[in-house]
Amino acid sequence: MEIAVLGNEEFILGFRLAGVTKVYKAEGAEVEEKLLQLIEERSIGVLAIDSSDLDKLSASARKRALESIAPVVVPVGREEGDLREKVKRAIGVDLYKTERE
């Protein structure tokens, strides 16, 4: 399973520089259509999307994206909650868990 990124050119540039090869450029209305296509692609394990693009989706598309298990859709760009919870959701293991917990 691979990491993929969906967003405008400016958003995906940093991921390209980091070595992510599955990048999909989409802006405006095409973001929702492309997101729904990528959710169905089984080779993707984690799909990063700009949180501002996620906010612009229809309610049903947003719900589908956030409830997706494979791939896990991770909003990036502003505070979306605890990083610990994002990692746990993405890989299914709490990497931060200590022996006391």
Summary of the structure (lengths in Angstrom):
residues: 101
radius of gyration: 13.8
end to end distance: 29.6
largest distance: 47.5
contacts: 267
relative contact order: 0.17
helix: 42%
strand: 22%
